[in-house]
Amino acid sequence: MTGVERKCWALAALVAVARGKGKKGKGRGKARGKKQKKPEVDILSPAAMLNLYYISHNVADCLHLRGFRWPGAPKGKKGRNKT
């Protein structure tokens, strides 16, 4: 194989990869089965209370963080920036 032929094969391989026709690995498919239930969390456990002690400033803040909001309160945004 000459140098020119080698370059042509390399270029053809690059074009095939760019078009999405390159080598594809065997990936794991999604598992089809029952979803596992998340275990219920006890919000009154000692570990949860210690965490709450450090993140809340008063009783109203404590209740707000645990999901007991005042009537008519706007719902918070879902995502990472919860306060």
TORNULUM-510805 format. One record per residue: x, y, z of N, C-alpha, C in turn; residue number from 1; residue in three letters; chain. Coordinates in steps of 0.02 Angstrom, whole numbers, plus 50000, padded with zeros to 5 digits. Example, Ala and Ser with C-alpha at 12.3 -4.5 7.8 and 13.67 -1.06 7.14 Angstrom:
<sefis>
50660 | 49716 | 50390 | 50615 | 49775 | 50390 | 50660 | 49835 | 50390 | 1 | ALA | A;
50642 | 49888 | 50354 | 50684 | 49947 | 50357 | 50645 | 50002 | 50394 | 2 | SER | A;
</sefis>
This chain:
<sefis>
50043 | 49942 | 50000 | 50000 | 50000 | 50000 | 50045 | 50062 | 50000 | 1 | MET | A;
50033 | 50105 | 49954 | 50075 | 50164 | 49949 | 50051 | 50217 | 49998 | 2 | THR | A;
50089 | 50270 | 50005 | 50072 | 50324 | 50051 | 50008 | 50359 | 50030 | 3 | GLY | A;
49997 | 50366 | 49966 | 49936 | 50400 | 49941 | 49875 | 50358 | 49957 | 4 | VAL | A;
49879 | 50292 | 49947 | 49822 | 50248 | 49962 | 49807 | 50248 | 50037 | 5 | GLU | A;
49859 | 50249 | 50077 | 49850 | 50251 | 50150 | 49814 | 50315 | 50171 | 6 | ARG | A;
49832 | 50371 | 50140 | 49800 | 50435 | 50156 | 49727 | 50434 | 50134 | 7 | LYS | A;
49713 | 50403 | 50076 | 49644 | 50398 | 50052 | 49601 | 50357 | 50100 | 8 | CYS | A;
49629 | 50300 | 50124 | 49592 | 50259 | 50172 | 49580 | 50296 | 50238 | 9 | TRP | A;
49629 | 50333 | 50260 | 49621 | 50372 | 50322 | 49568 | 50426 | 50314 | 10 | ALA | A;
49569 | 50460 | 50256 | 49520 | 50511 | 50243 | 49450 | 50481 | 50239 | 11 | LEU | A;
49443 | 50423 | 50206 | 49378 | 50389 | 50202 | 49352 | 50370 | 50271 | 12 | ALA | A;
49398 | 50348 | 50314 | 49378 | 50330 | 50382 | 49354 | 50391 | 50420 | 13 | ALA | A;
49388 | 50447 | 50413 | 49367 | 50509 | 50446 | 49298 | 50532 | 50422 | 14 | LEU | A;
49286 | 50528 | 50357 | 49222 | 50548 | 50329 | 49167 | 50502 | 50355 | 15 | VAL | A;
49180 | 50437 | 50360 | 49130 | 50390 | 50384 | 49113 | 50404 | 50457 | 16 | ALA | A;
49163 | 50420 | 50497 | 49151 | 50436 | 50567 | 49112 | 50501 | 50573 | 17 | VAL | A;
49128 | 50550 | 50532 | 49093 | 50614 | 50534 | 49020 | 50607 | 50514 | 18 | ALA | A;
49005 | 50559 | 50470 | 48936 | 50548 | 50449 | 48898 | 50503 | 50498 | 19 | ARG | A;
48932 | 50477 | 50548 | 48899 | 50434 | 50596 | 48898 | 50361 | 50575 | 20 | GLY | A;
48939 | 50343 | 50526 | 48941 | 50274 | 50502 | 49003 | 50237 | 50526 | 21 | LYS | A;
49035 | 50263 | 50576 | 49096 | 50232 | 50601 | 49081 | 50172 | 50644 | 22 | GLY | A;
49132 | 50147 | 50676 | 49124 | 50089 | 50720 | 49083 | 50109 | 50780 | 23 | LYS | A;
49037 | 50067 | 50797 | 48995 | 50081 | 50855 | 49005 | 50026 | 50906 | 24 | LYS | A;
49015 | 50045 | 50968 | 49025 | 49996 | 51021 | 48958 | 49968 | 51044 | 25 | GLY | A;
48962 | 49913 | 51077 | 48901 | 49884 | 51104 | 48886 | 49917 | 51171 | 26 | LYS | A;
48835 | 49958 | 51171 | 48816 | 49993 | 51233 | 48764 | 49954 | 51271 | 27 | GLY | A;
48756 | 49970 | 51333 | 48705 | 49938 | 51373 | 48639 | 49973 | 51360 | 28 | ARG | A;
48589 | 49935 | 51344 | 48523 | 49962 | 51334 | 48489 | 49977 | 51401 | 29 | GLY | A;
48433 | 50009 | 51397 | 48396 | 50023 | 51458 | 48365 | 49958 | 51485 | 30 | LYS | A;
48369 | 49951 | 51550 | 48340 | 49892 | 51581 | 48264 | 49899 | 51580 | 31 | ALA | A;
48232 | 49848 | 51556 | 48159 | 49849 | 51553 | 48132 | 49807 | 51610 | 32 | ARG | A;
48107 | 49840 | 51658 | 48080 | 49805 | 51716 | 48046 | 49854 | 51761 | 33 | GLY | A;
48030 | 49832 | 51820 | 47997 | 49875 | 51868 | 48046 | 49926 | 51896 | 34 | LYS | A;
48022 | 49987 | 51906 | 48064 | 50038 | 51937 | 48067 | 50023 | 52011 | 35 | LYS | A;
48127 | 50034 | 52039 | 48135 | 50022 | 52110 | 48104 | 50081 | 52148 | 36 | GLN | A;
48068 | 50066 | 52201 | 48039 | 50118 | 52243 | 48093 | 50148 | 52287 | 37 | LYS | A;
48090 | 50213 | 52295 | 48136 | 50246 | 52341 | 48112 | 50233 | 52412 | 38 | LYS | A;
48159 | 50218 | 52457 | 48137 | 50206 | 52525 | 48111 | 50270 | 52557 | 39 | PRO | A;
48061 | 50262 | 52599 | 48032 | 50320 | 52634 | 48084 | 50347 | 52683 | 40 | GLU | A;
48090 | 50412 | 52685 | 48139 | 50444 | 52729 | 48103 | 50471 | 52790 | 41 | VAL | A;
48130 | 50457 | 52848 | 48102 | 50482 | 52911 | 48131 | 50552 | 52923 | 42 | ASP | A;
48088 | 50604 | 52917 | 48113 | 50672 | 52926 | 48123 | 50690 | 52999 | 43 | ILE | A;
48105 | 50644 | 53044 | 48115 | 50657 | 53115 | 48172 | 50615 | 53144 | 44 | LEU | A;
48211 | 50583 | 53101 | 48267 | 50542 | 53126 | 48321 | 50588 | 53154 | 45 | SER | A;
48364 | 50562 | 53197 | 48417 | 50603 | 53226 | 48463 | 50635 | 53174 | 46 | PRO | A;
48479 | 50599 | 53122 | 48522 | 50627 | 53070 | 48488 | 50684 | 53033 | 47 | ALA | A;
48423 | 50675 | 53019 | 48385 | 50728 | 52985 | 48378 | 50789 | 53030 | 48 | ALA | A;
48369 | 50778 | 53093 | 48362 | 50835 | 53140 | 48428 | 50873 | 53146 | 49 | MET | A;
48483 | 50838 | 53146 | 48548 | 50871 | 53150 | 48560 | 50913 | 53087 | 50 | LEU | A;
48542 | 50886 | 53030 | 48548 | 50922 | 52967 | 48503 | 50984 | 52968 | 51 | ASN | A;
48442 | 50976 | 52992 | 48395 | 51032 | 52995 | 48420 | 51087 | 53043 | 52 | LEU | A;
48452 | 51066 | 53097 | 48480 | 51114 | 53145 | 48531 | 51160 | 53111 | 53 | TYR | A;
48570 | 51132 | 53066 | 48622 | 51171 | 53033 | 48597 | 51212 | 52975 | 54 | TYR | A;
48542 | 51192 | 52941 | 48521 | 51229 | 52882 | 48464 | 51278 | 52894 | 55 | ILE | A;
48427 | 51271 | 52949 | 48370 | 51317 | 52960 | 48389 | 51368 | 53013 | 56 | SER | A;
48355 | 51426 | 53009 | 48370 | 51481 | 53054 | 48318 | 51491 | 53108 | 57 | HIS | A;
48256 | 51470 | 53094 | 48203 | 51476 | 53144 | 48150 | 51423 | 53129 | 58 | ASN | A;
48096 | 51424 | 53168 | 48045 | 51372 | 53160 | 48009 | 51378 | 53093 | 59 | VAL | A;
47994 | 51439 | 53071 | 47960 | 51449 | 53007 | 48003 | 51423 | 52950 | 60 | ALA | A;
48068 | 51436 | 52953 | 48114 | 51412 | 52902 | 48119 | 51336 | 52904 | 61 | ASP | A;
48117 | 51308 | 52963 | 48119 | 51235 | 52971 | 48059 | 51203 | 52937 | 62 | CYS | A;
47999 | 51230 | 52950 | 47938 | 51202 | 52920 | 47939 | 51211 | 52844 | 63 | LEU | A;
47964 | 51268 | 52821 | 47967 | 51282 | 52749 | 48013 | 51231 | 52714 | 64 | HIS | A;
48070 | 51216 | 52745 | 48117 | 51169 | 52715 | 48090 | 51097 | 52715 | 65 | LEU | A;
48046 | 51082 | 52763 | 48017 | 51014 | 52766 | 47955 | 51007 | 52723 | 66 | ARG | A;
47934 | 51061 | 52690 | 47877 | 51056 | 52644 | 47811 | 51080 | 52671 | 67 | GLY | A;
47810 | 51106 | 52732 | 47749 | 51132 | 52762 | 47748 | 51208 | 52753 | 68 | PHE | A;
47726 | 51229 | 52693 | 47726 | 51301 | 52677 | 47661 | 51333 | 52699 | 69 | ARG | A;
47660 | 51399 | 52705 | 47601 | 51434 | 52725 | 47551 | 51435 | 52668 | 70 | TRP | A;
47486 | 51443 | 52683 | 47435 | 51442 | 52630 | 47446 | 51500 | 52582 | 71 | PRO | A;
47439 | 51486 | 52518 | 47445 | 51537 | 52467 | 47517 | 51553 | 52448 | 72 | GLY | A;
47564 | 51515 | 52473 | 47635 | 51528 | 52457 | 47648 | 51506 | 52386 | 73 | ALA | A;
47690 | 51545 | 52350 | 47706 | 51524 | 52282 | 47750 | 51461 | 52283 | 74 | PRO | A;
47740 | 51418 | 52234 | 47781 | 51358 | 52230 | 47850 | 51377 | 52207 | 75 | LYS | A;
47901 | 51347 | 52237 | 47970 | 51361 | 52219 | 47988 | 51330 | 52152 | 76 | GLY | A;
48041 | 51354 | 52122 | 48066 | 51327 | 52059 | 48097 | 51259 | 52072 | 77 | LYS | A;
48086 | 51212 | 52026 | 48118 | 51147 | 52032 | 48187 | 51153 | 52003 | 78 | LYS | A;
48235 | 51122 | 52035 | 48303 | 51123 | 52010 | 48354 | 51125 | 52065 | 79 | GLY | A;
48413 | 51147 | 52047 | 48468 | 51145 | 52095 | 48470 | 51206 | 52140 | 80 | ARG | A;
48439 | 51261 | 52122 | 48446 | 51323 | 52161 | 48391 | 51333 | 52211 | 81 | ASN | A;
48374 | 51282 | 52250 | 48324 | 51289 | 52302 | 48354 | 51323 | 52362 | 82 | LYS | A;
48315 | 51366 | 52393 | 48338 | 51397 | 52456 | 48286 | 51388 | 52509 | 83 | THR | A;
</sefis>
